[in-house]
Amino acid sequence: MTNPLELTGRTILVTGASSGIGHETALLLGHLGARVILVGRNQERLAETLRLLNGEGHRVEPFDLSSTDEIPHWLKGIGASSGPLHGLVHCAGIQRLRPLRVLGSAVLQEVMRTNLDAAVSLTRGFRQKGVCAESGSVVLLSSIMSLVGQAGVAAYAASKGAVNAVTRALAVELAFEHIRVNCVAPGYVETEMTAALWSSLTEEQRSHIESRHLLGVGKPRDVAYAIAFLLAETARWITGTVLVVDGGYTAH
C-alpha cells in the first residue's frame, strides 16, 4: 500500500527551520521524501538542520522575514532557482509576554509583523506564477492562545487570532488557483520559545497549565505530524481549517 503521507518529488519551504517546530517539521518532511528549503535568520543553525535531513536536494535560504515587502520578490527568485514549490510552512514566529499595563504599540507591531504580516506576504508570494506548482498547500502556525484567554499574551493572541481569520479568507480566495490554506493551532510545546515563557511563570501557574493538557505538554514532532498531514494528499479535501493540536487543552 502506498503511504498517503508520501511527499517524494515535492519541494516544500519551511520558515523557522532553525529550531523548535520548524526544525522538527523539516526533518519529518525530509523523511517523507520532500526536498526542503530551510528558511531562518541563523545560518549556522540552519546548516545544522540541513546536516540532519534525510535525502538530497535540500537547501538553506537565510532570510529576515521582518522585511515583509521583500518576501514576494525573494520567493520569485527561489522559484526560478529551485523550481516551483508544492508547499509552504510558516513556523517562524515570536512571542512577547507583556501585561496590558506595559504593552506598547512597538511590541504589538513587532509581533503582528512577524506572526501575521509575514504569513500574508509569504502566501502572496507563494501564489505567484513560477513559484507555486500546479497545486499547492500553505500551512500557517496559529496557537491555542487564539482560542482561549490568558493574561499577558494579548499581542501574541491577537496575532494568532488574525492568522486564523486570514487562513479562512485566503482559503476561499485561492481555492480557484488550486491552493489550499490551513493552519495548525498547537498547545504548549517544548520549544526554546516556550521555555522562555515557562521560566517567567510561577510554579503554580506552570502546574495549572500542565494540568489542562490532558495528554501532557506536547513535543515538536506532535505538531510536525499535523503539518505533514495538511501538506500531503491526506488533506486534499481540507482547506480553510484551524487544526487544534493541544493535548486536550481546549477540551475543558
Secondary structure by P-SEA (a helix, b strand, c coil): cccccccccbbbbbccccccaaaaaaaaaaaaccbbbbbcccaaaaaaaaaaccccbbbbbbbccccccaaaaaaaaaaaacccccccccccccccccccccccaaaaaaaaaaccaaaaaaaaaaaccccccccbbbbbbbcccccccccccaaaaaaaaaaaaaaaaaaaaaccccbbbbbbbbcccccaaaaaaaaaccaaaaaaaaaacccccccaaaaaaaaaaaaccccccccccccccccccccc
